[in-house]
Amino acid sequence: MISDTIKQKLTNHLFQQNEWLKKDFAKHKSKSILFNVGPIHYALMINESGIPEYKGHLETYDAEIKLTISSAIELMRGNKKAHIEIKGDIDFATLISKALKDIEWDYEDDLSKLIGDIPAYQLSKLGKKIVQSTKETSFNIADTFKEYWLEEKPLIAKKRLVEQFNKEVDNLRFDVDRLEQRLKKL
């Protein structure tokens, strides 16, 4: 499939740009891992050089990491409590996960080969500004909706009010228990 060819070329290029991985993966040669993110399946195998390579399909895997799309989004947002299911070689899966967090794509270098150094630098600088601005705007919009749903159209309750309600319920339960004890004495 064309998509498998594209995945393979992009993945292999990305990992080859991060040669520092060889040191970490040298003892895991020929091990494989499968990522299941909702309906998306992505398999990697450590080659003889110690670099992960994309594999379209393998019969068996040494490790498997499974998560829902919503959990993947939560991870991208920085929520470390997102639900992740790991099977097989947990040490290997952990090593791959840490490497994926630290891996970087040198897109400026790739762009410079296509359009030259100065335009690539300017374009990547502009891209970083756009990403930062979009991120800030997204969080501002989310905060605005949150405030609206808390104050104007209360669809969600404030944490303080929920805690107060729970405390009042606990006090009521305690008072009822005390009243029952008094009634039993009469």
C-alpha positions in Angstrom: 0.0 0.0 0.0 1.1 3.6 -0.6 0.3 4.6 2.9 2.6 1.8 4.2 5.4 3.1 1.9 4.9 6.6 3.2 4.8 5.5 6.8 8.0 3.4 6.3 9.9 6.3 4.7 8.8 8.9 7.2 9.4 6.7 10.2 12.8 5.5 9.0 13.9 9.0 8.2 12.8 10.3 11.6 14.6 7.6 13.5 17.8 8.0 11.3 17.9 11.7 12.2 18.0 10.6 15.9 21.1 8.5 15.9 21.4 8.7 19.7 18.8 5.9 19.7 21.4 3.4 18.7 23.0 3.5 22.2 19.6 2.9 23.9 18.4 0.1 21.6 21.7 -1.8 20.9 20.7 -4.6 23.3 17.2 -4.8 21.9 18.0 -5.8 18.3 15.3 -7.7 16.4 12.7 -6.9 19.1 9.3 -5.6 17.9 6.5 -3.5 19.3 2.9 -2.9 18.1 1.1 0.4 18.9 -2.7 0.2 18.8 -4.2 3.7 18.9 -7.9 3.1 18.3 -8.2 1.7 14.8 -4.6 2.7 13.9 -1.9 0.0 14.1 1.8 0.8 13.9 4.6 -1.7 14.3 8.3 -1.0 14.8 11.2 -3.4 14.9 14.7 -2.6 16.1 17.1 -3.3 13.2 20.7 -4.6 13.4 22.0 -1.0 13.7 19.9 -0.4 16.7 17.4 1.9 15.0 13.7 1.3 15.0 12.2 0.6 11.6 8.5 0.7 10.5 7.1 -2.7 9.7 3.7 -3.1 8.0 2.8 -6.4 9.7 4.5 -9.0 11.9 3.2 -12.3 13.2 4.3 -11.7 16.8 5.4 -8.8 18.9 7.7 -8.6 21.9 5.6 -5.8 23.3 2.3 -4.0 22.6 1.0 -0.6 23.7 -2.7 -0.1 23.4 -4.7 3.1 24.0 -7.8 4.8 22.8 -7.8 7.9 20.7 -9.0 10.0 23.6 -6.2 8.6 25.8 -3.7 9.5 23.0 -5.0 13.1 22.9 -4.8 13.3 26.7 -1.1 12.1 26.5 -0.4 14.8 23.9 -1.9 17.4 26.2 0.5 16.3 28.9 -2.0 14.2 31.1 0.2 11.5 32.5 -2.9 9.7 33.9 -4.3 8.7 30.6 -5.2 5.0 30.3 -2.5 2.9 28.6 -2.4 -0.9 28.3 1.0 -2.5 28.0 1.5 -6.2 27.2 4.7 -8.2 26.8 8.2 -6.9 27.5 7.4 -3.9 29.7 11.0 -2.7 29.9 11.3 -2.6 26.1 7.9 -0.8 25.8 8.9 1.7 28.4 12.2 2.3 26.6 10.4 2.9 23.3 7.9 5.2 25.0 10.6 7.4 26.5 12.5 7.5 23.2 9.4 8.6 21.4 8.9 11.5 23.9 12.5 12.7 23.3 12.7 12.2 19.5 12.8 15.3 17.4 12.3 15.9 13.8 14.8 18.3 12.2 12.2 19.7 9.8 14.3 22.8 9.2 17.1 20.7 7.8 14.7 18.8 5.6 13.2 22.1 4.4 16.6 23.6 3.7 17.3 20.8 1.2 14.2 21.7 -0.7 14.1 25.5 -0.5 17.4 26.7 0.9 18.7 27.6 4.4 17.3 31.1 4.9 13.8 30.4 3.6 13.7 27.2 5.7 14.8 29.1 8.8 12.2 31.8 8.3 9.4 29.3 7.5 10.2 27.2 10.6 10.3 30.3 12.7 6.9 31.3 11.4 5.6 27.8 11.9 6.6 27.9 15.6 4.8 31.2 16.1 1.7 29.8 14.5 1.8 26.7 16.6 2.3 28.6 19.8 -0.4 31.1 19.0 -2.9 28.3 18.1 -2.1 26.5 21.3 -2.6 29.7 23.4 -5.9 30.5 21.6 -7.2 27.0 22.0 -6.5 27.1 25.8 -8.1 30.6 26.0 -11.3 29.3 24.2 -11.4 26.3 26.5 -11.1 28.5 29.5 -13.9 30.8 28.2 -16.3 27.8 27.7 -15.4 26.5 31.2 -16.1 29.8 32.8 -19.4 30.2 30.8 -20.5 26.7 31.9 -19.6 27.4 35.5 -21.0 30.9 35.9 -23.5 31.8 33.2 -25.1 28.5 32.2 -24.0 26.2 35.1 -23.7 22.8 33.3 -20.7 21.8 35.5 -20.2 22.5 39.2 -17.3 24.2 40.9 -15.1 21.9 42.9 -15.6 24.0 46.0 -19.4 23.7 45.7 -19.2 19.9 45.2 -16.9 19.5 48.2 -19.3 21.7 50.3 -22.3 19.6 49.2 -20.4 16.3 50.1 -19.5 17.8 53.5 -23.2 18.7 54.1 -24.3 15.2 53.1 -21.7 13.7 55.5 -22.9 15.9 58.3 -26.5 15.0 57.6 -25.7 11.3 57.6 -23.8 11.8 60.9 -26.8 13.6 62.4 -29.2 10.9 61.2 -27.0 8.2 62.9 -27.0 10.2 66.1 -30.8 10.6 66.0 -31.2 6.9 65.4 -29.0 6.1 68.4 -31.1 8.5 70.6 -34.4 6.9 69.4 -33.0 3.4 70.2 -32.3 4.6 73.8 -36.0 5.8 74.2 
